[in-house]
Amino acid sequence: MGDRDADKQLCRDYFDAFRRADEAWWAAHVSPDFVRHDPGLPFAVRGPAGLRQLADALLPGIPDMELPIEDVVAEDGKVLVRLRVVGTHGGDLMGIPATGRRIDIAVMDLFHVRDGMLVEHWALLDGLTMLKQLGVTAI
């Protein structure tokens, strides 16, 4: 398996580990200097501890979360993953009380991989569609 294939698999595995809140996986594959750039979050995500904070903020709100991956493209240590977040809003989600509604939103994640470790992540998700699906906004 070439570097690109290994980098792509690492990023696929990241999403499985995130759904499991797998701290052992994070410790083994996420740099202590890891940074997630995410304009939709009210807190910084840095290193494995930041991923724990992110999981604690998101997973209770969508307890049946699925992350179907639609495309993975890799070049020069960068991996772009196009996926969806699918699930039921069953708990508090970033301050929005449970609605019981289904969400299905588009996400684009760009990862930087160095020496087999995730070192940086740029995340963009369709927050407006999510708010519409939750009934929070009609815009």
A tleap script that builds the chain and sets N, CA, C and O, in Angstrom:
source leaprc.protein.ff14SB
mol = sequence {
  NMET GLY ASP ARG ASP ALA ASP LYS GLN LEU
  CYS ARG ASP TYR PHE ASP ALA PHE ARG ARG
  ALA ASP GLU ALA TRP TRP ALA ALA HIE VAL
  SER PRO ASP PHE VAL ARG HIE ASP PRO GLY
  LEU PRO PHE ALA VAL ARG GLY PRO ALA GLY
  LEU ARG GLN LEU ALA ASP ALA LEU LEU PRO
  GLY ILE PRO ASP MET GLU LEU PRO ILE GLU
  ASP VAL VAL ALA GLU ASP GLY LYS VAL LEU
  VAL ARG LEU ARG VAL VAL GLY THR HIE GLY
  GLY ASP LEU MET GLY ILE PRO ALA THR GLY
  ARG ARG ILE ASP ILE ALA VAL MET ASP LEU
  PHE HIE VAL ARG ASP GLY MET LEU VAL GLU
  HIE TRP ALA LEU LEU ASP GLY LEU THR MET
  LEU LYS GLN LEU GLY VAL THR ALA CILE
}
set mol.1.N position { 0.855 -1.176 0.000 }
set mol.1.CA position { 0.000 0.000 0.000 }
set mol.1.C position { 0.892 1.226 0.000 }
set mol.1.O position { 1.785 1.347 0.839 }
set mol.2.N position { 0.658 2.140 -0.936 }
set mol.2.CA position { 1.444 3.360 -1.025 }
set mol.2.C position { 1.060 4.363 0.049 }
set mol.2.O position { 0.086 4.174 0.777 }
set mol.3.N position { 1.850 5.442 0.136 }
set mol.3.CA position { 1.575 6.470 1.139 }
set mol.3.C position { 0.168 7.041 1.008 }
set mol.3.O position { -0.524 7.239 2.007 }
set mol.4.N position { -0.253 7.306 -0.237 }
set mol.4.CA position { -1.595 7.856 -0.437 }
set mol.4.C position { -2.653 6.912 0.091 }
set mol.4.O position { -3.593 7.334 0.764 }
set mol.5.N position { -2.499 5.617 -0.215 }
set mol.5.CA position { -3.476 4.636 0.259 }
set mol.5.C position { -3.473 4.552 1.778 }
set mol.5.O position { -4.533 4.460 2.396 }
set mol.6.N position { -2.295 4.582 2.382 }
set mol.6.CA position { -2.198 4.534 3.845 }
set mol.6.C position { -2.818 5.786 4.460 }
set mol.6.O position { -3.521 5.699 5.467 }
set mol.7.N position { -2.566 6.932 3.869 }
set mol.7.CA position { -3.145 8.183 4.370 }
set mol.7.C position { -4.668 8.150 4.264 }
set mol.7.O position { -5.367 8.585 5.179 }
set mol.8.N position { -5.177 7.633 3.149 }
set mol.8.CA position { -6.627 7.547 2.961 }
set mol.8.C position { -7.247 6.608 3.995 }
set mol.8.O position { -8.303 6.904 4.554 }
set mol.9.N position { -6.592 5.485 4.244 }
set mol.9.CA position { -7.121 4.531 5.228 }
set mol.9.C position { -7.086 5.126 6.631 }
set mol.9.O position { -8.015 4.925 7.414 }
set mol.10.N position { -6.030 5.849 6.949 }
set mol.10.CA position { -5.934 6.509 8.253 }
set mol.10.C position { -7.136 7.435 8.475 }
set mol.10.O position { -7.711 7.465 9.562 }
set mol.11.N position { -7.500 8.174 7.451 }
set mol.11.CA position { -8.620 9.108 7.579 }
set mol.11.C position { -9.954 8.375 7.661 }
set mol.11.O position { -10.844 8.795 8.400 }
set mol.12.N position { -10.101 7.288 6.912 }
set mol.12.CA position { -11.315 6.471 7.052 }
set mol.12.C position { -11.423 5.938 8.478 }
set mol.12.O position { -12.491 5.965 9.090 }
set mol.13.N position { -10.291 5.453 8.994 }
set mol.13.CA position { -10.271 4.890 10.348 }
set mol.13.C position { -10.572 5.961 11.394 }
set mol.13.O position { -11.153 5.662 12.438 }
set mol.14.N position { -10.181 7.206 11.121 }
set mol.14.CA position { -10.447 8.311 12.044 }
set mol.14.C position { -11.948 8.409 12.342 }
set mol.14.O position { -12.346 8.583 13.494 }
set mol.15.N position { -12.774 8.297 11.300 }
set mol.15.CA position { -14.216 8.450 11.502 }
set mol.15.C position { -14.792 7.305 12.323 }
set mol.15.O position { -15.674 7.527 13.151 }
set mol.16.N position { -14.308 6.084 12.107 }
set mol.16.CA position { -14.742 4.954 12.939 }
set mol.16.C position { -14.320 5.173 14.389 }
set mol.16.O position { -15.095 4.925 15.313 }
set mol.17.N position { -13.090 5.638 14.579 }
set mol.17.CA position { -12.586 5.885 15.934 }
set mol.17.C position { -13.366 7.005 16.608 }
set mol.17.O position { -13.621 6.954 17.811 }
set mol.18.N position { -13.746 8.024 15.825 }
set mol.18.CA position { -14.507 9.130 16.411 }
set mol.18.C position { -15.862 8.633 16.916 }
set mol.18.O position { -16.262 8.958 18.034 }
set mol.19.N position { -16.558 7.861 16.115 }
set mol.19.CA position { -17.875 7.342 16.529 }
set mol.19.C position { -17.774 6.506 17.790 }
set mol.19.O position { -18.710 6.481 18.590 }
set mol.20.N position { -16.651 5.817 17.984 }
set mol.20.CA position { -16.433 4.983 19.181 }
set mol.20.C position { -15.831 5.782 20.333 }
set mol.20.O position { -15.711 5.272 21.447 }
set mol.21.N position { -15.449 7.047 20.067 }
set mol.21.CA position { -14.707 7.857 21.052 }
set mol.21.C position { -13.506 7.050 21.556 }
set mol.21.O position { -13.293 6.904 22.760 }
set mol.22.N position { -12.736 6.537 20.610 }
set mol.22.CA position { -11.640 5.601 20.882 }
set mol.22.C position { -10.350 6.358 21.238 }
set mol.22.O position { -9.550 6.698 20.367 }
set mol.23.N position { -10.179 6.604 22.507 }
set mol.23.CA position { -9.034 7.378 22.961 }
set mol.23.C position { -7.703 6.673 22.693 }
set mol.23.O position { -6.693 7.337 22.463 }
set mol.24.N position { -7.688 5.352 22.718 }
set mol.24.CA position { -6.453 4.618 22.418 }
set mol.24.C position { -6.058 4.833 20.958 }
set mol.24.O position { -4.877 5.006 20.657 }
set mol.25.N position { -7.042 4.824 20.042 }
set mol.25.CA position { -6.747 5.078 18.631 }
set mol.25.C position { -6.224 6.496 18.464 }
set mol.25.O position { -5.237 6.720 17.764 }
set mol.26.N position { -6.885 7.451 19.107 }
set mol.26.CA position { -6.443 8.844 19.007 }
set mol.26.C position { -5.002 8.993 19.499 }
set mol.26.O position { -4.198 9.676 18.866 }
set mol.27.N position { -4.681 8.367 20.606 }
set mol.27.CA position { -3.330 8.478 21.168 }
set mol.27.C position { -2.285 7.919 20.200 }
set mol.27.O position { -1.165 8.424 20.123 }
set mol.28.N position { -2.662 6.875 19.467 }
set mol.28.CA position { -1.724 6.221 18.550 }
set mol.28.C position { -1.618 6.914 17.195 }
set mol.28.O position { -0.597 6.778 16.520 }
set mol.29.N position { -2.654 7.658 16.778 }
set mol.29.CA position { -2.706 8.162 15.401 }
set mol.29.C position { -2.915 9.668 15.257 }
set mol.29.O position { -2.911 10.188 14.142 }
set mol.30.N position { -3.096 10.364 16.364 }
set mol.30.CA position { -3.327 11.809 16.326 }
set mol.30.C position { -2.183 12.486 17.070 }
set mol.30.O position { -1.931 12.196 18.239 }
set mol.31.N position { -1.501 13.382 16.383 }
set mol.31.CA position { -0.369 14.088 16.976 }
set mol.31.C position { -0.810 14.900 18.198 }
set mol.31.O position { -1.915 15.444 18.218 }
set mol.32.N position { 0.044 14.980 19.207 }
set mol.32.CA position { -0.270 15.857 20.341 }
set mol.32.C position { -0.448 17.312 19.894 }
set mol.32.O position { -1.125 18.091 20.565 }
set mol.33.N position { 0.161 17.676 18.759 }
set mol.33.CA position { 0.067 19.042 18.216 }
set mol.33.C position { -1.091 19.199 17.228 }
set mol.33.O position { -1.236 20.258 16.618 }
set mol.34.N position { -1.913 18.163 17.064 }
set mol.34.CA position { -3.047 18.186 16.145 }
set mol.34.C position { -3.923 19.410 16.408 }
set mol.34.O position { -4.184 19.772 17.555 }
set mol.35.N position { -4.374 20.042 15.312 }
set mol.35.CA position { -5.306 21.175 15.396 }
set mol.35.C position { -6.440 20.936 14.412 }
set mol.35.O position { -6.208 20.599 13.251 }
set mol.36.N position { -7.671 21.114 14.888 }
set mol.36.CA position { -8.852 21.066 14.013 }
set mol.36.C position { -9.328 22.496 13.827 }
set mol.36.O position { -9.629 23.196 14.793 }
set mol.37.N position { -9.391 22.920 12.570 }
set mol.37.CA position { -9.914 24.242 12.221 }
set mol.37.C position { -11.384 24.047 11.881 }
set mol.37.O position { -11.713 23.387 10.895 }
set mol.38.N position { -12.270 24.618 12.694 }
set mol.38.CA position { -13.699 24.391 12.517 }
set mol.38.C position { -14.443 25.647 12.942 }
set mol.38.O position { -14.606 25.894 14.137 }
set mol.39.N position { -14.900 26.453 11.969 }
set mol.39.CA position { -15.560 27.708 12.310 }
set mol.39.C position { -16.874 27.522 13.054 }
set mol.39.O position { -17.385 28.482 13.631 }
set mol.40.N position { -17.433 26.322 13.060 }
set mol.40.CA position { -18.706 26.084 13.721 }
set mol.40.C position { -18.606 25.717 15.185 }
set mol.40.O position { -19.628 25.550 15.850 }
set mol.41.N position { -17.388 25.587 15.703 }
set mol.41.CA position { -17.222 25.172 17.099 }
set mol.41.C position { -16.905 26.355 18.003 }
set mol.41.O position { -16.162 27.254 17.609 }
set mol.42.N position { -17.461 26.362 19.214 }
set mol.42.CA position { -17.160 27.442 20.164 }
set mol.42.C position { -15.897 27.185 20.994 }
set mol.42.O position { -15.590 27.952 21.906 }
set mol.43.N position { -15.164 26.110 20.682 }
set mol.43.CA position { -13.941 25.785 21.418 }
set mol.43.C position { -12.892 25.260 20.455 }
set mol.43.O position { -13.212 24.806 19.356 }
set mol.44.N position { -11.638 25.325 20.878 }
set mol.44.CA position { -10.521 24.831 20.060 }
set mol.44.C position { -10.376 23.323 20.258 }
set mol.44.O position { -10.572 22.807 21.358 }
set mol.45.N position { -10.032 22.630 19.176 }
set mol.45.CA position { -9.769 21.187 19.241 }
set mol.45.C position { -8.285 20.990 18.976 }
set mol.45.O position { -7.804 21.202 17.863 }
set mol.46.N position { -7.568 20.581 20.017 }
set mol.46.CA position { -6.123 20.386 19.919 }
set mol.46.C position { -5.750 19.039 20.530 }
set mol.46.O position { -6.098 18.738 21.672 }
set mol.47.N position { -5.040 18.244 19.750 }
set mol.47.CA position { -4.564 16.946 20.218 }
set mol.47.C position { -5.688 15.982 20.550 }
set mol.47.O position { -6.863 16.303 20.373 }
set mol.48.N position { -5.324 14.793 21.036 }
set mol.48.CA position { -6.328 13.796 21.407 }
set mol.48.C position { -7.311 14.305 22.468 }
set mol.48.O position { -8.484 13.930 22.449 }
set mol.49.N position { -6.852 15.142 23.381 }
set mol.49.CA position { -7.758 15.673 24.410 }
set mol.49.C position { -8.840 16.545 23.778 }
set mol.49.O position { -9.980 16.553 24.241 }
set mol.50.N position { -8.492 17.274 22.732 }
set mol.50.CA position { -9.480 18.081 22.022 }
set mol.50.C position { -10.513 17.224 21.328 }
set mol.50.O position { -11.689 17.582 21.271 }
set mol.51.N position { -10.074 16.080 20.793 }
set mol.51.CA position { -11.029 15.167 20.163 }
set mol.51.C position { -11.979 14.579 21.201 }
set mol.51.O position { -13.152 14.353 20.905 }
set mol.52.N position { -11.491 14.332 22.407 }
set mol.52.CA position { -12.362 13.862 23.494 }
set mol.52.C position { -13.440 14.915 23.769 }
set mol.52.O position { -14.615 14.578 23.918 }
set mol.53.N position { -13.039 16.192 23.835 }
set mol.53.CA position { -13.987 17.280 24.074 }
set mol.53.C position { -15.008 17.362 22.933 }
set mol.53.O position { -16.196 17.573 23.177 }
set mol.54.N position { -14.549 17.197 21.700 }
set mol.54.CA position { -15.440 17.232 20.543 }
set mol.54.C position { -16.434 16.069 20.590 }
set mol.54.O position { -17.629 16.263 20.364 }
set mol.55.N position { -15.952 14.882 20.879 }
set mol.55.CA position { -16.830 13.711 20.981 }
set mol.55.C position { -17.864 13.916 22.086 }
set mol.55.O position { -19.035 13.580 21.910 }
set mol.56.N position { -17.440 14.463 23.218 }
set mol.56.CA position { -18.361 14.718 24.327 }
set mol.56.C position { -19.427 15.737 23.943 }
set mol.56.O position { -20.542 15.688 24.461 }
set mol.57.N position { -19.094 16.669 23.032 }
set mol.57.CA position { -20.039 17.698 22.601 }
set mol.57.C position { -21.013 17.188 21.539 }
set mol.57.O position { -22.155 17.644 21.484 }
set mol.58.N position { -20.576 16.249 20.693 }
set mol.58.CA position { -21.394 15.836 19.545 }
set mol.58.C position { -22.107 14.490 19.703 }
set mol.58.O position { -23.271 14.357 19.325 }
set mol.59.N position { -21.418 13.505 20.254 }
set mol.59.CA position { -21.984 12.152 20.252 }
set mol.59.C position { -23.264 12.016 21.078 }
set mol.59.O position { -24.171 11.309 20.637 }
set mol.60.N position { -23.395 12.645 22.239 }
set mol.60.CA position { -24.664 12.515 22.975 }
set mol.60.C position { -25.845 13.135 22.213 }
set mol.60.O position { -26.982 12.697 22.383 }
set mol.61.N position { -25.588 14.139 21.384 }
set mol.61.CA position { -26.654 14.790 20.627 }
set mol.61.C position { -27.160 13.952 19.470 }
set mol.61.O position { -28.314 14.082 19.062 }
set mol.62.N position { -26.294 13.085 18.934 }
set mol.62.CA position { -26.664 12.209 17.806 }
set mol.62.C position { -26.166 10.802 18.163 }
set mol.62.O position { -25.186 10.326 17.589 }
set mol.63.N position { -26.836 10.145 19.102 }
set mol.63.CA position { -26.310 8.872 19.620 }
set mol.63.C position { -26.228 7.750 18.581 }
set mol.63.O position { -25.447 6.814 18.749 }
set mol.64.N position { -27.024 7.833 17.512 }
set mol.64.CA position { -26.988 6.798 16.471 }
set mol.64.C position { -26.224 7.289 15.234 }
set mol.64.O position { -26.489 6.843 14.118 }
set mol.65.N position { -25.288 8.195 15.439 }
set mol.65.CA position { -24.547 8.827 14.342 }
set mol.65.C position { -23.924 7.808 13.398 }
set mol.65.O position { -23.266 6.854 13.812 }
set mol.66.N position { -24.159 8.051 12.107 }
set mol.66.CA position { -23.457 7.326 11.054 }
set mol.66.C position { -22.692 8.360 10.244 }
set mol.66.O position { -23.125 9.505 10.114 }
set mol.67.N position { -21.547 7.947 9.696 }
set mol.67.CA position { -20.700 8.844 8.920 }
set mol.67.C position { -20.357 8.198 7.578 }
set mol.67.O position { -19.209 7.814 7.352 }
set mol.68.N position { -21.345 8.075 6.687 }
set mol.68.CA position { -21.056 7.448 5.398 }
set mol.68.C position { -20.104 8.309 4.565 }
set mol.68.O position { -20.339 9.495 4.336 }
set mol.69.N position { -19.033 7.672 4.125 }
set mol.69.CA position { -18.006 8.341 3.325 }
set mol.69.C position { -18.349 8.188 1.850 }
set mol.69.O position { -18.643 7.088 1.381 }
set mol.70.N position { -18.309 9.301 1.124 }
set mol.70.CA position { -18.671 9.288 -0.284 }
set mol.70.C position { -17.464 9.415 -1.207 }
set mol.70.O position { -17.461 8.832 -2.292 }
set mol.71.N position { -16.446 10.157 -0.805 }
set mol.71.CA position { -15.226 10.306 -1.607 }
set mol.71.C position { -14.035 10.493 -0.695 }
set mol.71.O position { -14.142 11.113 0.363 }
set mol.72.N position { -12.889 9.951 -1.110 }
set mol.72.CA position { -11.622 10.170 -0.419 }
set mol.72.C position { -10.558 10.395 -1.487 }
set mol.72.O position { -10.342 9.545 -2.351 }
set mol.73.N position { -9.897 11.547 -1.420 }
set mol.73.CA position { -8.873 11.913 -2.396 }
set mol.73.C position { -7.613 12.291 -1.627 }
set mol.73.O position { -7.683 13.035 -0.649 }
set mol.74.N position { -6.464 11.785 -2.064 }
set mol.74.CA position { -5.213 12.067 -1.350 }
set mol.74.C position { -4.141 12.563 -2.310 }
set mol.74.O position { -4.034 12.100 -3.445 }
set mol.75.N position { -3.346 13.521 -1.824 }
set mol.75.CA position { -2.231 14.075 -2.599 }
set mol.75.C position { -1.269 14.773 -1.647 }
set mol.75.O position { -1.677 15.642 -0.876 }
set mol.76.N position { -0.002 14.401 -1.694 }
set mol.76.CA position { 1.057 15.106 -0.962 }
set mol.76.C position { 0.753 15.321 0.516 }
set mol.76.O position { 0.915 16.430 1.026 }
set mol.77.N position { 0.316 14.273 1.208 }
set mol.77.CA position { 0.086 14.374 2.640 }
set mol.77.C position { -1.224 15.023 3.029 }
set mol.77.O position { -1.488 15.225 4.214 }
set mol.78.N position { -2.044 15.350 2.052 }
set mol.78.CA position { -3.360 15.917 2.334 }
set mol.78.C position { -4.417 14.913 1.867 }
set mol.78.O position { -4.283 14.299 0.809 }
set mol.79.N position { -5.463 14.759 2.671 }
set mol.79.CA position { -6.555 13.842 2.331 }
set mol.79.C position { -7.871 14.598 2.476 }
set mol.79.O position { -8.172 15.142 3.539 }
set mol.80.N position { -8.651 14.627 1.396 }
set mol.80.CA position { -9.968 15.256 1.404 }
set mol.80.C position { -11.020 14.158 1.478 }
set mol.80.O position { -11.032 13.235 0.663 }
set mol.81.N position { -11.902 14.272 2.468 }
set mol.81.CA position { -12.969 13.295 2.654 }
set mol.81.C position { -14.307 14.022 2.549 }
set mol.81.O position { -14.576 14.977 3.276 }
set mol.82.N position { -15.136 13.542 1.623 }
set mol.82.CA position { -16.503 14.047 1.510 }
set mol.82.C position { -17.403 12.980 2.099 }
set mol.82.O position { -17.388 11.827 1.670 }
set mol.83.N position { -18.191 13.383 3.093 }
set mol.83.CA position { -19.025 12.432 3.789 }
set mol.83.C position { -20.309 13.100 4.231 }
set mol.83.O position { -20.559 14.264 3.917 }
set mol.84.N position { -21.123 12.350 4.966 }
set mol.84.CA position { -22.356 12.888 5.531 }
set mol.84.C position { -22.406 12.536 7.006 }
set mol.84.O position { -21.812 11.554 7.451 }
set mol.85.N position { -23.120 13.352 7.749 }
set mol.85.CA position { -23.476 13.025 9.128 }
set mol.85.C position { -24.965 12.703 9.090 }
set mol.85.O position { -25.789 13.525 8.690 }
set mol.86.N position { -25.286 11.485 9.516 }
set mol.86.CA position { -26.659 10.999 9.471 }
set mol.86.C position { -27.004 10.471 10.854 }
set mol.86.O position { -26.203 9.770 11.473 }
set mol.87.N position { -28.193 10.807 11.339 }
set mol.87.CA position { -28.617 10.262 12.622 }
set mol.87.C position { -29.825 10.989 13.175 }
set mol.87.O position { -30.431 11.828 12.508 }
set mol.88.N position { -30.161 10.647 14.408 }
set mol.88.CA position { -31.318 11.211 15.092 }
set mol.88.C position { -30.841 12.146 16.186 }
set mol.88.O position { -29.963 11.799 16.975 }
set mol.89.N position { -31.422 13.327 16.227 }
set mol.89.CA position { -31.089 14.322 17.260 }
set mol.89.C position { -31.750 13.888 18.568 }
set mol.89.O position { -32.866 14.299 18.885 }
set mol.90.N position { -31.036 13.048 19.316 }
set mol.90.CA position { -31.610 12.420 20.498 }
set mol.90.C position { -31.163 12.997 21.823 }
set mol.90.O position { -31.589 12.527 22.878 }
set mol.91.N position { -30.300 14.021 21.787 }
set mol.91.CA position { -29.819 14.633 23.030 }
set mol.91.C position { -29.348 16.039 22.734 }
set mol.91.O position { -29.412 16.502 21.595 }
set mol.92.N position { -28.873 16.717 23.768 }
set mol.92.CA position { -28.380 18.080 23.592 }
set mol.92.C position { -27.257 18.095 22.554 }
set mol.92.O position { -26.313 17.309 22.625 }
set mol.93.N position { -27.381 19.004 21.595 }
set mol.93.CA position { -26.385 19.128 20.540 }
set mol.93.C position { -25.935 20.578 20.477 }
set mol.93.O position { -26.597 21.422 19.873 }
set mol.94.N position { -24.804 20.854 21.106 }
set mol.94.CA position { -24.237 22.203 21.103 }
set mol.94.C position { -25.276 23.230 21.572 }
set mol.94.O position { -25.409 24.306 20.989 }
set mol.95.N position { -26.006 22.878 22.636 }
set mol.95.CA position { -26.980 23.796 23.206 }
set mol.95.C position { -28.382 23.687 22.636 }
set mol.95.O position { -29.282 24.382 23.107 }
set mol.96.N position { -28.598 22.834 21.632 }
set mol.96.CA position { -29.936 22.641 21.063 }
set mol.96.C position { -30.538 21.387 21.701 }
set mol.96.O position { -30.024 20.286 21.501 }
set mol.97.N position { -31.622 21.543 22.466 }
set mol.97.CA position { -32.236 20.372 23.107 }
set mol.97.C position { -32.727 19.362 22.067 }
set mol.97.O position { -33.040 19.726 20.933 }
set mol.98.N position { -32.789 18.110 22.463 }
set mol.98.CA position { -33.209 17.027 21.566 }
set mol.98.C position { -34.547 17.335 20.906 }
set mol.98.O position { -35.486 17.792 21.559 }
set mol.99.N position { -34.621 17.079 19.599 }
set mol.99.CA position { -35.866 17.270 18.851 }
set mol.99.C position { -36.439 15.941 18.368 }
set mol.99.O position { -37.611 15.868 17.998 }
set mol.100.N position { -35.621 14.893 18.369 }
set mol.100.CA position { -36.061 13.613 17.829 }
set mol.100.C position { -36.065 13.578 16.313 }
set mol.100.O position { -36.468 12.578 15.720 }
set mol.101.N position { -35.620 14.657 15.674 }
set mol.101.CA position { -35.622 14.728 14.211 }
set mol.101.C position { -34.377 14.070 13.630 }
set mol.101.O position { -33.342 13.968 14.288 }
set mol.102.N position { -34.502 13.625 12.378 }
set mol.102.CA position { -33.372 13.042 11.650 }
set mol.102.C position { -32.577 14.147 10.988 }
set mol.102.O position { -33.136 15.130 10.502 }
set mol.103.N position { -31.268 13.973 10.975 }
set mol.103.CA position { -30.425 14.883 10.204 }
set mol.103.C position { -29.635 14.069 9.182 }
set mol.103.O position { -29.322 12.897 9.388 }
set mol.104.N position { -29.334 14.728 8.091 }
set mol.104.CA position { -28.521 14.143 7.029 }
set mol.104.C position { -27.853 15.330 6.350 }
set mol.104.O position { -28.454 15.981 5.496 }
set mol.105.N position { -26.611 15.611 6.728 }
set mol.105.CA position { -25.931 16.800 6.233 }
set mol.105.C position { -24.592 16.463 5.592 }
set mol.105.O position { -23.956 15.459 5.913 }
set mol.106.N position { -24.189 17.331 4.681 }
set mol.106.CA position { -22.930 17.158 3.949 }
set mol.106.C position { -21.766 17.729 4.757 }
set mol.106.O position { -21.898 18.745 5.440 }
set mol.107.N position { -20.628 17.050 4.660 }
set mol.107.CA position { -19.408 17.462 5.353 }
set mol.107.C position { -18.221 17.311 4.400 }
set mol.107.O position { -18.148 16.365 3.615 }
set mol.108.N position { -17.294 18.268 4.489 }
set mol.108.CA position { -16.013 18.170 3.781 }
set mol.108.C position { -14.923 18.306 4.827 }
set mol.108.O position { -14.879 19.298 5.555 }
set mol.109.N position { -14.052 17.327 4.906 }
set mol.109.CA position { -12.947 17.336 5.860 }
set mol.109.C position { -11.636 17.188 5.103 }
set mol.109.O position { -11.459 16.256 4.318 }
set mol.110.N position { -10.728 18.109 5.347 }
set mol.110.CA position { -9.385 18.037 4.777 }
set mol.110.C position { -8.413 17.767 5.912 }
set mol.110.O position { -8.356 18.517 6.887 }
set mol.111.N position { -7.653 16.697 5.778 }
set mol.111.CA position { -6.680 16.305 6.789 }
set mol.111.C position { -5.261 16.496 6.261 }
set mol.111.O position { -5.005 16.358 5.065 }
set mol.112.N position { -4.356 16.811 7.164 }
set mol.112.CA position { -2.928 16.819 6.864 }
set mol.112.C position { -2.328 15.660 7.642 }
set mol.112.O position { -2.474 15.570 8.861 }
set mol.113.N position { -1.649 14.773 6.919 }
set mol.113.CA position { -1.033 13.593 7.509 }
set mol.113.C position { 0.480 13.730 7.381 }
set mol.113.O position { 0.998 14.036 6.307 }
set mol.114.N position { 1.179 13.501 8.485 }
set mol.114.CA position { 2.645 13.526 8.461 }
set mol.114.C position { 3.157 12.323 9.249 }
set mol.114.O position { 2.787 12.119 10.405 }
set mol.115.N position { 4.010 11.535 8.609 }
set mol.115.CA position { 4.608 10.349 9.257 }
set mol.115.C position { 3.549 9.432 9.863 }
set mol.115.O position { 3.719 8.906 10.963 }
set mol.116.N position { 2.451 9.249 9.123 }
set mol.116.CA position { 1.423 8.331 9.572 }
set mol.116.C position { 0.537 8.845 10.700 }
set mol.116.O position { -0.231 8.082 11.286 }
set mol.117.N position { 0.641 10.137 11.005 }
set mol.117.CA position { -0.145 10.740 12.092 }
set mol.117.C position { -0.998 11.879 11.536 }
set mol.117.O position { -0.579 12.587 10.621 }
set mol.118.N position { -2.181 12.049 12.087 }
set mol.118.CA position { -3.009 13.203 11.753 }
set mol.118.C position { -2.459 14.406 12.507 }
set mol.118.O position { -2.326 14.376 13.730 }
set mol.119.N position { -2.135 15.482 11.758 }
set mol.119.CA position { -1.552 16.661 12.394 }
set mol.119.C position { -2.435 17.904 12.269 }
set mol.119.O position { -2.302 18.845 13.051 }
set mol.120.N position { -3.340 17.904 11.280 }
set mol.120.CA position { -4.195 19.061 11.108 }
set mol.120.C position { -5.464 18.643 10.384 }
set mol.120.O position { -5.469 17.684 9.612 }
set mol.121.N position { -6.553 19.387 10.650 }
set mol.121.CA position { -7.862 19.023 10.103 }
set mol.121.C position { -8.657 20.309 9.896 }
set mol.121.O position { -8.812 21.115 10.813 }
set mol.122.N position { -9.151 20.482 8.683 }
set mol.122.CA position { -10.043 21.594 8.359 }
set mol.122.C position { -11.412 20.990 8.110 }
set mol.122.O position { -11.559 20.131 7.240 }
set mol.123.N position { -12.428 21.432 8.868 }
set mol.123.CA position { -13.757 20.840 8.797 }
set mol.123.C position { -14.780 21.883 8.358 }
set mol.123.O position { -14.814 22.998 8.877 }
set mol.124.N position { -15.609 21.498 7.395 }
set mol.124.CA position { -16.737 22.328 6.976 }
set mol.124.C position { -17.966 21.437 6.871 }
set mol.124.O position { -17.950 20.412 6.190 }
set mol.125.N position { -19.033 21.845 7.557 }
set mol.125.CA position { -20.267 21.085 7.432 }
set mol.125.C position { -21.411 22.039 7.147 }
set mol.125.O position { -21.333 23.235 7.429 }
set mol.126.N position { -22.456 21.494 6.591 }
set mol.126.CA position { -23.613 22.286 6.186 }
set mol.126.C position { -24.503 22.539 7.402 }
set mol.126.O position { -25.540 21.899 7.581 }
set mol.127.N position { -24.069 23.490 8.233 }
set mol.127.CA position { -24.788 23.807 9.453 }
set mol.127.C position { -26.173 24.379 9.208 }
set mol.127.O position { -27.089 24.125 9.991 }
set mol.128.N position { -26.348 25.146 8.138 }
set mol.128.CA position { -27.658 25.729 7.855 }
set mol.128.C position { -28.685 24.635 7.569 }
set mol.128.O position { -29.806 24.683 8.076 }
set mol.129.N position { -28.303 23.655 6.760 }
set mol.129.CA position { -29.222 22.538 6.495 }
set mol.129.C position { -29.528 21.788 7.777 }
set mol.129.O position { -30.668 21.380 7.998 }
set mol.130.N position { -28.521 21.599 8.629 }
set mol.130.CA position { -28.764 20.909 9.888 }
set mol.130.C position { -29.788 21.682 10.733 }
set mol.130.O position { -30.715 21.080 11.276 }
set mol.131.N position { -29.631 22.995 10.846 }
set mol.131.CA position { -30.573 23.800 11.629 }
set mol.131.C position { -31.980 23.738 11.037 }
set mol.131.O position { -32.960 23.699 11.781 }
set mol.132.N position { -32.090 23.729 9.707 }
set mol.132.CA position { -33.405 23.584 9.057 }
set mol.132.C position { -34.017 22.223 9.403 }
set mol.132.O position { -35.196 22.131 9.746 }
set mol.133.N position { -33.199 21.165 9.308 }
set mol.133.CA position { -33.700 19.813 9.581 }
set mol.133.C position { -34.144 19.670 11.038 }
set mol.133.O position { -35.060 18.904 11.336 }
set mol.134.N position { -33.494 20.408 11.947 }
set mol.134.CA position { -33.857 20.370 13.358 }
set mol.134.C position { -35.022 21.288 13.685 }
set mol.134.O position { -35.540 21.264 14.801 }
set mol.135.N position { -35.442 22.109 12.705 }
set mol.135.CA position { -36.556 23.021 12.925 }
set mol.135.C position { -36.180 24.270 13.696 }
set mol.135.O position { -37.049 24.967 14.220 }
set mol.136.N position { -34.886 24.556 13.767 }
set mol.136.CA position { -34.402 25.717 14.513 }
set mol.136.C position { -34.526 27.000 13.691 }
set mol.136.O position { -34.715 28.080 14.249 }
set mol.137.N position { -34.419 26.883 12.364 }
set mol.137.CA position { -34.532 28.043 11.482 }
set mol.137.C position { -35.308 27.664 10.230 }
set mol.137.O position { -35.285 26.514 9.791 }
set mol.138.N position { -35.994 28.649 9.663 }
set mol.138.CA position { -36.735 28.408 8.430 }
set mol.138.C position { -36.013 29.035 7.242 }
set mol.138.O position { -36.503 28.965 6.114 }
set mol.139.N position { -34.856 29.644 7.481 }
set mol.139.CA position { -34.101 30.323 6.411 }
set mol.139.C position { -33.661 29.324 5.369 }
set mol.139.O position { -33.015 29.696 4.390 }
savepdb mol mol.pdb
quit
